[in-house]
Amino acid sequence: MTQESNLQRRTMTGEFVITAEVTPPLSASPDTLLTRAAPLKGRVDAVNVTDAPNRGADGFLRRDRED
């Protein structure tokens, strides 16, 4: 039997959920990522680990304008 996550439970009951975004480190070691995410434990319902940490949405927009 799979235990449902806090995010799943809150979503299914229509409760407000809080998520946070964490930028991953450039290294393959999970230690930095876990250190960055630790203060969020118990404060948010889910954490999103972004991809492309060196290039945000504004970087994509700037690139589109240069082409």
Stockholm file with secondary structure:
# STOCKHOLM 1.0

chainA/1-67         MTQESNLQRRTMTGEFVITAEVTPPLSASPDTLLTRAAPLKGRVDAVNVTDAPNRGADGFLRRDRED
#=GR chainA/1-67 SS CCCCCHHHHHHHTTCCCCEEEECCCSSSCHHHHHHHHGGGTTTCSEEEECSCTTCCHHHHHHHHHHC
#=GC SS_cons        CCCCCHHHHHHHTTCCCCEEEECCCSSSCHHHHHHHHGGGTTTCSEEEECSCTTCCHHHHHHHHHHC
//
